[in-house]
Amino acid sequence: MAANEEMTDMVDNDGGPLAGIRVLDLTRLLPGAFATALLGDLGADVLKVEQPGIGDPMRAYAPRVGDSSAFTWITDRNKRSVALNLRDPRGVEVVHRLAAEVDVVIEGFRPGVSDRLGVGYDALKAVNPALVYVSLTGYGASGPLVAEAGHDLNYLGRSGVLSITGVEGTPAIPGVQVADLAGGSLMAVAGLLAALLRAQRTGEGDHVDISMTDGAFALLSIHLGAHFADGVVPGAGTELLNGAYPCYNVYACADGRRLTVGALEDPFWETLCARVERTDLIATKLDPDAIATWRALWATRPRDEWLALLAGHDVCVGPVNDLAEAIADPQLSQRGMVTSTEHPDLGPLRQVASPIRLREHPASIRTPAPVLGDATRDVLGGLGYEAAEIESLLEDGVAAAPAEAAA
């Protein structure tokens, strides 16, 4: 833990394995917000630093839930908000005081920006040697593109992921931000937890440098292993796991709905062929020319009729659900992946539950997404600022907070 465990502005809670871990979130937009949401679900106390008057740009995104963005309603749960102007030295001083008390700082500025603002690793390590400092960027803290702008699609393209995504040689834009979330958010959480464990053992912090492009590239591990061995460059729809063969593919049914077939192993494939009464097709498992035959077969019945026929048999076949179907799917609903959070004006609103399950110390959603600057006054008071100093910072625009209710 960081130095002062009696700090009153940060909440120690009993829920989750990260209870007592204090995280200062300087990020904006999805990759950082998702990473710190996972930490918050696991019990960490996450304090989100936002720009006065604007906040995280995601707050402006539609659709809206009451006066909140639907995006931030989910990604900012279990967090508190402090609004600080980091272009003012007094705002930077607040961050320095906070950094002395927290365990983790995570930021998503382009490399060099946090140093220019005075909130970079070296500056904050000076006030807290045990600090774990995470930088989450598109291209990382080194390399020729270190200062380049980018988004998920750019990182997927450069890393090679996009080249094997799609069908029949045509790359497809994934419907989920794979580089941002899998290559960025999840890698950041893994890196900071590793560094945090070491910091708690040794008292020595670290700088965790996460590149979303690096992370996306690492997701190609099995493809890269094959390429290193045989030199073959894979493409969209040319490989076992991206649509080249009948046994691992997506098929349209008679009603236009689709199902997935992932019968890679012989027992699954043979059982599938038997259930659809086409044992003559067992030999087509790895025959690209037979995909058309299988497409014609699956198109003879509605999707749910196929699923009913195959239910209870080891055939590795499932539906392609749209979002509404996924929410209602018994597997997801019985696992509790859709839950709710109480909105102050609208009542209970649906939320996505944490996918990380621990039996003894489970993840949980304890608080809804915060109003911009909801914790500013408490944070400043907990850091030792007098009431007059707090009001001065608010009046000068160095900090911001919601108007206090009349007594």
VOPAGU-2260 file (C-alpha; in pm, 1 decimal, decimal comma):
REM VOPAGU-2260
SITE   aa  ch    i         X         Y         Z
SITE  MET   A    0       0,0       0,0       0,0
SITE  ALA   A    1      99,1     360,3     -48,4
SITE  ALA   A    2     222,6     575,7     232,7
SITE  ASN   A    3     -72,8     733,4     413,8
SITE  GLU   A    4    -340,0     471,2     484,9
SITE  GLU   A    5    -547,9     719,4     686,5
SITE  MET   A    6    -628,3     939,3     387,5
SITE  THR   A    7    -994,8    1028,9     428,8
SITE  ASP   A    8   -1086,0    1114,6      69,8
SITE  MET   A    9   -1027,7     763,1     -62,5
SITE  VAL   A   10   -1267,0     485,6      31,9
SITE  ASP   A   11   -1145,3     151,5     167,5
SITE  ASN   A   12   -1422,1     -98,4      98,3
SITE  ASP   A   13   -1468,4    -458,6     195,1
SITE  GLY   A   14   -1574,5    -577,1    -149,5
SITE  GLY   A   15   -1349,0    -748,5    -397,9
SITE  PRO   A   16    -989,0    -867,1    -400,7
SITE  LEU   A   17    -855,1    -517,3    -473,4
SITE  ALA   A   18   -1024,8    -356,5    -173,9
SITE  GLY   A   19    -788,4     -96,0     -32,0
SITE  ILE   A   20    -601,8     -41,8    -360,2
SITE  ARG   A   21    -617,1     321,9    -465,2
SITE  VAL   A   22    -612,7     415,0    -833,5
SITE  LEU   A   23    -575,1     763,3    -978,8
SITE  ASP   A   24    -720,9     759,9   -1331,0
SITE  LEU   A   25    -589,2    1033,9   -1561,3
SITE  THR   A   26    -715,2     865,0   -1878,9
SITE  ARG   A   27    -984,6     971,2   -2123,0
SITE  LEU   A   28   -1200,6     766,7   -2361,4
SITE  LEU   A   29   -1264,3     393,1   -2383,5
SITE  PRO   A   30    -934,7     203,1   -2329,9
SITE  GLY   A   31    -850,6     367,8   -1999,1
SITE  ALA   A   32   -1210,5     384,5   -1882,5
SITE  PHE   A   33   -1263,8      10,8   -1940,3
SITE  ALA   A   34    -937,1     -79,8   -1765,6
SITE  THR   A   35   -1020,3     121,1   -1455,0
SITE  ALA   A   36   -1381,5      -4,4   -1458,1
SITE  LEU   A   37   -1246,1    -358,4   -1427,0
SITE  LEU   A   38   -1028,2    -247,2   -1135,8
SITE  GLY   A   39   -1322,0     -75,4    -970,4
SITE  ASP   A   40   -1542,4    -382,2   -1009,6
SITE  LEU   A   41   -1271,8    -583,2    -832,2
SITE  GLY   A   42   -1281,0    -348,4    -535,4
SITE  ALA   A   43   -1022,4     -81,0    -613,3
SITE  ASP   A   44   -1106,0     276,7    -519,3
SITE  VAL   A   45   -1084,2     461,6    -851,4
SITE  LEU   A   46   -1061,9     840,4    -855,2
SITE  LYS   A   47   -1111,9     974,4   -1206,8
SITE  VAL   A   48    -948,0    1308,7   -1285,8
SITE  GLU   A   49   -1142,0    1506,8   -1545,7
SITE  GLN   A   50   -1122,9    1844,5   -1712,9
SITE  PRO   A   51   -1343,3    2109,3   -1547,2
SITE  GLY   A   52   -1655,3    2194,7   -1744,9
SITE  ILE   A   53   -1605,6    1915,4   -2000,1
SITE  GLY   A   54   -1495,7    1599,7   -1825,8
SITE  ASP   A   55   -1407,2    1289,9   -2018,7
SITE  PRO   A   56   -1516,1    1351,7   -2382,6
SITE  MET   A   57   -1725,2    1034,2   -2362,7
SITE  ARG   A   58   -1965,0    1224,6   -2136,4
SITE  ALA   A   59   -2094,2    1402,6   -2450,0
SITE  TYR   A   60   -2161,9    1086,6   -2649,7
SITE  ALA   A   61   -2512,8     974,5   -2743,2
SITE  PRO   A   62   -2729,6     789,4   -2660,6
SITE  ARG   A   63   -2799,0     934,8   -2321,4
SITE  VAL   A   64   -2931,7     793,5   -1995,6
SITE  GLY   A   65   -3099,9    1085,9   -1828,3
SITE  ASP   A   66   -2828,6    1351,8   -1824,9
SITE  SER   A   67   -2546,7    1096,4   -1864,9
SITE  SER   A   68   -2389,3     925,8   -2163,8
SITE  ALA   A   69   -2487,5     559,0   -2190,1
SITE  PHE   A   70   -2116,8     484,8   -2242,1
SITE  THR   A   71   -1991,5     650,3   -1924,9
SITE  TRP   A   72   -2284,7     508,5   -1728,4
SITE  ILE   A   73   -2124,1     166,8   -1776,2
SITE  THR   A   74   -1751,1     241,9   -1799,7
SITE  ASP   A   75   -1738,8     485,8   -1506,2
SITE  ARG   A   76   -1930,7     285,2   -1247,5
SITE  ASN   A   77   -1745,0     230,5    -918,4
SITE  LYS   A   78   -1551,8     555,0    -968,3
SITE  ARG   A   79   -1552,6     901,2    -820,9
SITE  SER   A   80   -1478,5    1215,1   -1017,5
SITE  VAL   A   81   -1251,1    1507,5    -936,4
SITE  ALA   A   82   -1238,0    1794,1   -1186,1
SITE  LEU   A   83    -889,7    1949,4   -1213,0
SITE  ASN   A   84    -719,9    2172,2   -1467,7
SITE  LEU   A   85    -381,9    2006,6   -1525,4
SITE  ARG   A   86    -261,0    2306,2   -1724,8
SITE  ASP   A   87    -258,5    2506,5   -1404,7
SITE  PRO   A   88      29,9    2440,6   -1161,5
SITE  ARG   A   89    -218,7    2433,0    -874,1
SITE  GLY   A   90    -406,3    2147,8   -1042,9
SITE  VAL   A   91     -78,2    1963,4   -1092,0
SITE  GLU   A   92       0,7    2014,2    -723,8
SITE  VAL   A   93    -324,0    1839,0    -633,5
SITE  VAL   A   94    -222,6    1542,0    -850,9
SITE  HIS   A   95     116,2    1530,8    -677,1
SITE  ARG   A   96     -50,5    1519,8    -337,6
SITE  LEU   A   97    -281,1    1242,5    -456,7
SITE  ALA   A   98       6,7    1047,9    -611,3
SITE  ALA   A   99     176,3    1038,7    -272,8
SITE  GLU   A  100    -123,9     848,3    -135,4
SITE  VAL   A  101    -233,8     613,0    -413,7
SITE  ASP   A  102     -98,8     279,9    -535,7
SITE  VAL   A  103    -156,9     320,8    -908,6
SITE  VAL   A  104    -168,9     605,9   -1158,7
SITE  ILE   A  105    -291,8     530,3   -1510,3
SITE  GLU   A  106    -278,1     781,5   -1795,0
SITE  GLY   A  107    -349,9     781,4   -2166,8
SITE  PHE   A  108    -181,2    1096,0   -2297,4
SITE  ARG   A  109      44,8    1077,2   -2600,6
SITE  PRO   A  110     401,9    1004,5   -2487,3
SITE  GLY   A  111     570,1    1317,7   -2351,5
SITE  VAL   A  112     248,7    1503,1   -2268,7
SITE  SER   A  113     227,1    1388,4   -1907,4
SITE  ASP   A  114     590,2    1492,2   -1854,2
SITE  ARG   A  115     521,2    1838,6   -1997,9
SITE  LEU   A  116     219,9    1872,7   -1769,4
SITE  GLY   A  117     429,2    1773,9   -1468,5
SITE  VAL   A  118     242,4    1449,5   -1396,8
SITE  GLY   A  119     476,1    1202,5   -1569,4
SITE  TYR   A  120     631,6     895,2   -1411,7
SITE  ASP   A  121     952,2    1059,3   -1294,0
SITE  ALA   A  122     769,2    1351,8   -1132,8
SITE  LEU   A  123     522,2    1131,3    -946,5
SITE  LYS   A  124     775,9     863,2    -855,4
SITE  ALA   A  125     964,7    1137,0    -671,5
SITE  VAL   A  126     672,6    1173,4    -430,8
SITE  ASN   A  127     591,3     799,2    -412,7
SITE  PRO   A  128     871,8     551,1    -493,1
SITE  ALA   A  129     628,4     256,4    -465,9
SITE  LEU   A  130     394,5     401,4    -728,6
SITE  VAL   A  131     284,6     183,1   -1019,8
SITE  TYR   A  132     245,8     418,4   -1315,9
SITE  VAL   A  133      68,7     292,1   -1629,4
SITE  SER   A  134      89,1     462,3   -1968,9
SITE  LEU   A  135    -172,1     335,5   -2215,0
SITE  THR   A  136    -112,4     463,1   -2568,8
SITE  GLY   A  137    -159,3     366,6   -2931,6
SITE  TYR   A  138     203,6     299,9   -3017,7
SITE  GLY   A  139     387,0     300,1   -2686,6
SITE  ALA   A  140     662,3     516,5   -2542,8
SITE  SER   A  141     918,2     444,6   -2816,6
SITE  GLY   A  142     942,2     386,6   -3190,0
SITE  PRO   A  143     896,6     609,2   -3497,4
SITE  LEU   A  144     520,8     655,4   -3438,7
SITE  VAL   A  145     554,6     756,6   -3074,0
SITE  ALA   A  146     376,9    1091,4   -3134,1
SITE  GLU   A  147     134,8     968,1   -3401,6
SITE  ALA   A  148    -243,4     989,1   -3360,0
SITE  GLY   A  149    -445,2     673,1   -3411,0
SITE  HIS   A  150    -753,5     470,4   -3330,0
SITE  ASP   A  151    -843,1     104,5   -3294,1
SITE  LEU   A  152    -870,1      40,5   -3669,2
SITE  ASN   A  153    -522,8     189,0   -3728,7
SITE  TYR   A  154    -368,0     -32,9   -3462,2
SITE  LEU   A  155    -541,8    -342,8   -3600,0
SITE  GLY   A  156    -422,0    -263,8   -3949,8
SITE  ARG   A  157     -61,3    -199,6   -3854,2
SITE  SER   A  158     -37,1    -502,0   -3624,5
SITE  GLY   A  159    -160,3    -742,4   -3892,1
SITE  VAL   A  160    -484,5    -839,4   -3719,7
SITE  LEU   A  161    -701,7    -676,9   -3985,9
SITE  SER   A  162    -532,9    -873,4   -4265,0
SITE  ILE   A  163    -673,8   -1203,2   -4134,7
SITE  THR   A  164   -1015,8   -1070,7   -4032,9
SITE  GLY   A  165   -1297,8   -1114,7   -4282,9
SITE  VAL   A  166   -1395,8   -1360,2   -4552,0
SITE  GLU   A  167   -1279,0   -1451,0   -4898,9
SITE  GLY   A  168    -980,6   -1220,5   -4892,1
SITE  THR   A  169   -1169,9    -905,4   -4788,4
SITE  PRO   A  170   -1073,1    -755,4   -4449,0
SITE  ALA   A  171   -1365,0    -670,1   -4221,3
SITE  ILE   A  172   -1384,3    -400,3   -3955,2
SITE  PRO   A  173   -1445,1    -582,6   -3623,6
SITE  GLY   A  174   -1759,9    -481,6   -3440,7
SITE  VAL   A  175   -1566,5    -457,3   -3113,6
SITE  GLN   A  176   -1259,2    -242,2   -3047,2
SITE  VAL   A  177   -1015,9    -533,0   -3025,7
SITE  ALA   A  178    -693,1    -331,7   -3005,1
SITE  ASP   A  179    -836,4     -79,1   -2759,7
SITE  LEU   A  180    -984,9    -335,0   -2522,7
SITE  ALA   A  181    -798,5    -665,5   -2562,1
SITE  GLY   A  182    -468,9    -515,1   -2676,8
SITE  GLY   A  183    -489,4    -212,3   -2448,6
SITE  SER   A  184    -723,1    -228,3   -2148,3
SITE  LEU   A  185    -665,8    -593,4   -2059,1
SITE  MET   A  186    -289,1    -573,9   -2112,7
SITE  ALA   A  187    -281,2    -262,7   -1893,2
SITE  VAL   A  188    -467,2    -440,5   -1613,0
SITE  ALA   A  189    -233,9    -741,4   -1635,9
SITE  GLY   A  190      76,7    -522,2   -1635,2
SITE  LEU   A  191     -29,3    -302,2   -1346,5
SITE  LEU   A  192    -132,5    -598,2   -1131,1
SITE  ALA   A  193     206,7    -761,0   -1188,6
SITE  ALA   A  194     386,9    -437,5   -1103,1
SITE  LEU   A  195     159,0    -384,5    -802,6
SITE  LEU   A  196     241,5    -726,7    -659,5
SITE  ARG   A  197     611,5    -652,4    -687,6
SITE  ALA   A  198     570,0    -304,9    -540,0
SITE  GLN   A  199     393,2    -447,6    -237,9
SITE  ARG   A  200     674,2    -698,8    -184,8
SITE  THR   A  201     967,7    -465,1    -243,6
SITE  GLY   A  202     840,6    -109,0    -201,3
SITE  GLU   A  203     963,0     -30,5    -553,9
SITE  GLY   A  204     719,7      90,6    -817,4
SITE  ASP   A  205     745,8      71,6   -1194,4
SITE  HIS   A  206     641,0     233,8   -1520,7
SITE  VAL   A  207     412,6       4,9   -1722,9
SITE  ASP   A  208     430,1     100,8   -2092,7
SITE  ILE   A  209     129,6     -43,6   -2282,0
SITE  SER   A  210      98,5      -2,4   -2659,1
SITE  MET   A  211    -237,6    -100,9   -2807,4
SITE  THR   A  212     -56,7    -189,6   -3130,2
SITE  ASP   A  213     183,6    -416,7   -2939,0
SITE  GLY   A  214    -111,8    -575,1   -2762,7
SITE  ALA   A  215    -297,3    -641,5   -3088,0
SITE  PHE   A  216      18,9    -788,9   -3240,2
SITE  ALA   A  217      59,2   -1021,5   -2941,3
SITE  LEU   A  218    -293,9   -1154,3   -3001,7
SITE  LEU   A  219    -156,0   -1305,1   -3324,1
SITE  SER   A  220      67,0   -1544,3   -3130,5
SITE  ILE   A  221     -46,6   -1866,7   -3298,9
SITE  HIS   A  222     -44,2   -1707,2   -3642,9
SITE  LEU   A  223     302,0   -1564,4   -3586,6
SITE  GLY   A  224     427,0   -1899,2   -3460,4
SITE  ALA   A  225     312,5   -2065,1   -3780,2
SITE  HIS   A  226     461,0   -1788,0   -3993,5
SITE  PHE   A  227     795,7   -1809,4   -3815,6
SITE  ALA   A  228     795,5   -2182,8   -3886,8
SITE  ASP   A  229     682,1   -2198,0   -4250,9
SITE  GLY   A  230     702,4   -1842,7   -4383,3
SITE  VAL   A  231     342,1   -1848,2   -4509,6
SITE  VAL   A  232     157,2   -1515,6   -4487,3
SITE  PRO   A  233    -206,8   -1580,1   -4391,6
SITE  GLY   A  234    -496,2   -1372,8   -4520,9
SITE  ALA   A  235    -865,4   -1320,2   -4455,6
SITE  GLY   A  236   -1055,5   -1643,5   -4500,6
SITE  THR   A  237    -746,4   -1853,6   -4571,8
SITE  GLU   A  238    -687,0   -2023,7   -4236,1
SITE  LEU   A  239    -845,3   -2295,3   -4025,0
SITE  LEU   A  240    -968,2   -2043,6   -3766,3
SITE  ASN   A  241   -1084,7   -1764,3   -3995,3
SITE  GLY   A  242   -1322,7   -1929,7   -4238,3
SITE  ALA   A  243   -1127,0   -2135,8   -4490,8
SITE  TYR   A  244   -1294,6   -2468,2   -4412,6
SITE  PRO   A  245   -1643,7   -2609,8   -4349,0
SITE  CYS   A  246   -1571,6   -2721,7   -3990,9
SITE  TYR   A  247   -1510,5   -2368,1   -3859,3
SITE  ASN   A  248   -1742,5   -2120,8   -4024,1
SITE  VAL   A  249   -2057,4   -1908,8   -4008,0
SITE  TYR   A  250   -2363,9   -2012,2   -4205,9
SITE  ALA   A  251   -2694,9   -1846,8   -4298,0
SITE  CYS   A  252   -3012,4   -2043,9   -4231,4
SITE  ALA   A  253   -3349,7   -2045,2   -4406,7
SITE  ASP   A  254   -3478,5   -1748,1   -4205,2
SITE  GLY   A  255   -3168,4   -1536,3   -4269,6
SITE  ARG   A  256   -3039,2   -1583,9   -3916,1
SITE  ARG   A  257   -2696,2   -1736,6   -3873,4
SITE  LEU   A  258   -2522,3   -2000,1   -3670,1
SITE  THR   A  259   -2162,2   -2078,0   -3587,8
SITE  VAL   A  260   -1992,7   -2410,8   -3649,4
SITE  GLY   A  261   -1670,1   -2478,7   -3459,5
SITE  ALA   A  262   -1644,1   -2856,3   -3491,2
SITE  LEU   A  263   -1265,8   -2870,2   -3514,3
SITE  GLU   A  264   -1208,9   -3211,3   -3358,9
SITE  ASP   A  265   -1312,8   -3528,0   -3544,1
SITE  PRO   A  266   -1561,2   -3653,2   -3279,0
SITE  PHE   A  267   -1749,4   -3321,2   -3287,0
SITE  TRP   A  268   -1752,7   -3313,5   -3667,2
SITE  GLU   A  269   -1864,0   -3672,9   -3704,0
SITE  THR   A  270   -2146,6   -3623,7   -3453,3
SITE  LEU   A  271   -2254,7   -3310,7   -3639,0
SITE  CYS   A  272   -2267,8   -3490,4   -3971,4
SITE  ALA   A  273   -2470,3   -3770,2   -3813,6
SITE  ARG   A  274   -2721,1   -3532,0   -3652,6
SITE  VAL   A  275   -2787,3   -3350,7   -3982,4
SITE  GLU   A  276   -2811,9   -3691,6   -4154,0
SITE  ARG   A  277   -2518,8   -3627,8   -4385,1
SITE  THR   A  278   -2253,5   -3878,0   -4285,5
SITE  ASP   A  279   -2145,6   -3866,5   -4649,0
SITE  LEU   A  280   -1998,4   -3522,6   -4570,8
SITE  ILE   A  281   -1762,1   -3641,6   -4297,3
SITE  ALA   A  282   -1472,8   -3630,6   -4544,1
SITE  THR   A  283   -1539,8   -3261,5   -4622,7
SITE  LYS   A  284   -1423,9   -3128,2   -4286,2
SITE  LEU   A  285   -1113,6   -2961,1   -4434,9
SITE  ASP   A  286   -1234,3   -2928,0   -4793,8
SITE  PRO   A  287   -1274,1   -2562,1   -4894,6
SITE  ASP   A  288   -1469,4   -2664,0   -5203,0
SITE  ALA   A  289   -1737,8   -2817,0   -4980,0
SITE  ILE   A  290   -1827,8   -2488,0   -4806,8
SITE  ALA   A  291   -2091,8   -2424,2   -5074,8
SITE  THR   A  292   -2248,2   -2764,2   -5005,7
SITE  TRP   A  293   -2268,1   -2687,1   -4635,8
SITE  ARG   A  294   -2410,9   -2341,9   -4704,4
SITE  ALA   A  295   -2687,4   -2500,2   -4909,1
SITE  LEU   A  296   -2756,6   -2753,9   -4633,5
SITE  TRP   A  297   -2783,5   -2499,0   -4351,9
SITE  ALA   A  298   -3012,4   -2284,3   -4568,4
SITE  THR   A  299   -3279,0   -2556,6   -4571,7
SITE  ARG   A  300   -3408,3   -2492,7   -4216,6
SITE  PRO   A  301   -3458,1   -2194,5   -3983,1
SITE  ARG   A  302   -3179,3   -2133,9   -3735,3
SITE  ASP   A  303   -3366,7   -2227,7   -3420,0
SITE  GLU   A  304   -3487,7   -2551,1   -3578,0
SITE  TRP   A  305   -3124,1   -2647,3   -3640,0
SITE  LEU   A  306   -3029,4   -2551,5   -3286,5
SITE  ALA   A  307   -3312,8   -2760,8   -3142,8
SITE  LEU   A  308   -3200,6   -3059,0   -3349,3
SITE  LEU   A  309   -2842,0   -3025,3   -3228,3
SITE  ALA   A  310   -2911,5   -2932,3   -2865,0
SITE  GLY   A  311   -2752,4   -3164,0   -2611,2
SITE  HIS   A  312   -2502,6   -3309,4   -2856,7
SITE  ASP   A  313   -2130,7   -3230,8   -2868,6
SITE  VAL   A  314   -2122,4   -3060,5   -3207,4
SITE  CYS   A  315   -1986,9   -2710,5   -3124,2
SITE  VAL   A  316   -2271,3   -2525,8   -3298,6
SITE  GLY   A  317   -2432,8   -2208,1   -3167,4
SITE  PRO   A  318   -2631,5   -1900,8   -3267,5
SITE  VAL   A  319   -2505,0   -1568,6   -3399,5
SITE  ASN   A  320   -2699,6   -1355,7   -3153,1
SITE  ASP   A  321   -2773,3    -990,8   -3202,1
SITE  LEU   A  322   -2735,4    -780,4   -2886,0
SITE  ALA   A  323   -3097,9    -821,6   -2779,7
SITE  GLU   A  324   -3070,7   -1198,9   -2823,2
SITE  ALA   A  325   -2740,4   -1207,8   -2636,6
SITE  ILE   A  326   -2895,0   -1023,3   -2340,3
SITE  ALA   A  327   -3176,6   -1279,5   -2328,2
SITE  ASP   A  328   -2955,1   -1582,0   -2395,1
SITE  PRO   A  329   -2995,9   -1823,9   -2100,1
SITE  GLN   A  330   -2621,5   -1883,8   -2076,7
SITE  LEU   A  331   -2546,0   -1513,3   -2027,7
SITE  SER   A  332   -2856,2   -1427,4   -1828,2
SITE  GLN   A  333   -2818,2   -1716,9   -1583,1
SITE  ARG   A  334   -2455,1   -1619,4   -1530,7
SITE  GLY   A  335   -2580,1   -1274,1   -1431,0
SITE  MET   A  336   -2397,2   -1082,3   -1701,5
SITE  VAL   A  337   -2675,5    -824,0   -1710,0
SITE  THR   A  338   -2735,6    -645,7   -1383,4
SITE  SER   A  339   -2855,7    -298,1   -1286,0
SITE  THR   A  340   -2741,1      17,3   -1112,7
SITE  GLU   A  341   -2965,7     269,7    -942,6
SITE  HIS   A  342   -2984,2     599,9   -1131,8
SITE  PRO   A  343   -3059,3     894,6    -900,1
SITE  ASP   A  344   -3346,4    1015,1   -1121,4
SITE  LEU   A  345   -3446,2     721,4   -1341,2
SITE  GLY   A  346   -3430,0     431,5   -1097,7
SITE  PRO   A  347   -3262,8      98,0   -1180,6
SITE  LEU   A  348   -3088,8      87,1   -1518,6
SITE  ARG   A  349   -2929,4    -213,4   -1682,3
SITE  GLN   A  350   -2554,9    -262,3   -1658,8
SITE  VAL   A  351   -2297,8    -511,7   -1783,4
SITE  ALA   A  352   -2165,6    -718,6   -1493,5
SITE  SER   A  353   -1797,4    -791,0   -1444,0
SITE  PRO   A  354   -1682,8   -1096,3   -1642,4
SITE  ILE   A  355   -1421,2   -1174,2   -1375,3
SITE  ARG   A  356   -1562,5   -1419,4   -1122,6
SITE  LEU   A  357   -1408,8   -1489,3    -782,8
SITE  ARG   A  358   -1596,8   -1711,5    -541,7
SITE  GLU   A  359   -1475,4   -1574,4    -210,3
SITE  HIS   A  360   -1428,5   -1205,0    -294,8
SITE  PRO   A  361   -1646,7   -1137,3    -598,7
SITE  ALA   A  362   -1643,5    -832,4    -818,6
SITE  SER   A  363   -1939,4    -599,8    -773,0
SITE  ILE   A  364   -2092,4    -272,6    -885,3
SITE  ARG   A  365   -2114,9     -66,6    -570,3
SITE  THR   A  366   -2178,6     283,3    -702,4
SITE  PRO   A  367   -2314,5     432,6   -1024,0
SITE  ALA   A  368   -2113,4     652,0   -1259,3
SITE  PRO   A  369   -2031,2     984,2   -1091,1
SITE  VAL   A  370   -2142,1    1333,9   -1176,1
SITE  LEU   A  371   -1848,1    1538,4   -1305,1
SITE  GLY   A  372   -1646,7    1660,0   -1007,0
SITE  ASP   A  373   -1868,1    1489,5    -749,2
SITE  ALA   A  374   -1570,4    1415,7    -522,9
SITE  THR   A  375   -1370,2    1733,5    -581,5
SITE  ARG   A  376   -1449,3    1903,7    -251,7
SITE  ASP   A  377   -1400,2    1585,6     -47,8
SITE  VAL   A  378   -1071,9    1506,3    -222,1
SITE  LEU   A  379    -929,3    1852,6    -168,1
SITE  GLY   A  380   -1042,9    1856,6     193,9
SITE  GLY   A  381    -888,3    1514,0     250,6
SITE  LEU   A  382    -558,9    1642,9     112,6
SITE  GLY   A  383    -549,9    1919,4     371,2
SITE  TYR   A  384    -683,2    2213,9     172,5
SITE  GLU   A  385    -871,8    2462,5     387,7
SITE  ALA   A  386   -1227,3    2562,5     293,4
SITE  ALA   A  387   -1112,4    2904,7     169,8
SITE  GLU   A  388    -841,3    2743,3     -46,0
SITE  ILE   A  389   -1094,3    2505,2    -197,4
SITE  GLU   A  390   -1330,2    2787,7    -285,3
SITE  SER   A  391   -1041,9    2980,6    -439,7
SITE  LEU   A  392    -946,7    2683,6    -658,5
SITE  LEU   A  393   -1310,5    2647,2    -766,9
SITE  GLU   A  394   -1351,8    3017,8    -839,3
SITE  ASP   A  395   -1029,8    3025,0   -1045,3
SITE  GLY   A  396   -1131,7    2722,9   -1255,3
SITE  VAL   A  397    -841,2    2512,6   -1126,2
SITE  ALA   A  398   -1100,1    2269,0    -991,4
SITE  ALA   A  399   -1471,7    2221,5   -1039,2
SITE  ALA   A  400   -1755,1    2063,7    -842,5
SITE  PRO   A  401   -2132,9    2046,4    -858,5
SITE  ALA   A  402   -2309,9    2331,1    -684,0
SITE  GLU   A  403   -2373,9    2250,4    -320,9
SITE  ALA   A  404   -2739,2    2203,1    -231,5
SITE  ALA   A  405   -2894,2    2471,0     -17,4
SITE  ALA   A  406   -2925,9    2381,2     347,6
